[in-house]
Amino acid sequence: MTHNTQAAYVLLDITNAHGWRDYSARIGIWHTIDALDRNGIRATVPLTRAAVEQYPQIIAAGQARGWAWLAAEHEAVEAIERVTGTKPRGWSGPAPAPPGLAYEASELDARPVVLRPFERGRPLRYKYLDQTLARLAAEADLWLTTSDDIAEAQVTGTPMCMLIHCRA
């Protein structure tokens, strides 16, 4: 990200006087996406129906980057499929998963990189998020991937250690 782009993000925030929740979803998320991109990390994103419908630009950005979508409520399953053209494979909601999903995120043997737009993207966190992601990405023994990839590895019985050493 260039310095001018960052200034534009801040200017948008000041001009529109967004609250923290709006700031994170409208402006902060793009800083987070930039940090993920710089470090070659794909995210897993839990979504509600409302988030899918209110933030199509974030969904489009995630699709372009190969992110995994987790349904966080029953209504989200249909919304994700309608907008992305693909039914989500995973579930992260509090209720039992609806039929037809491949896995529940809480049952995975490993944890994916999960992006929660309303909790990240605060201005004072950008530098530290980027530094942390860079350190993690530099570790040869870490597999930074999505929940879909982890679930697939568990289903096929592929040892996680083999995947770590094969990552690009």
Secondary structure, 3 states (H helix, E strand, C coil): CCHHHHHHHHHHHHHHCCCHHHHHHHHHHHHHHHHHHHCCCCCEEEECHHHHHHCHHHHHHHHHHCCEEEECCHHHHHHHHHHHCCCCCEECCCCCCCCCCCEEHHHCCCCCCECCCCCCCCHHHHHHHHHHHHHHHHCCCCCCCCHHHHHHHHHHCCCHHHHHHHCC
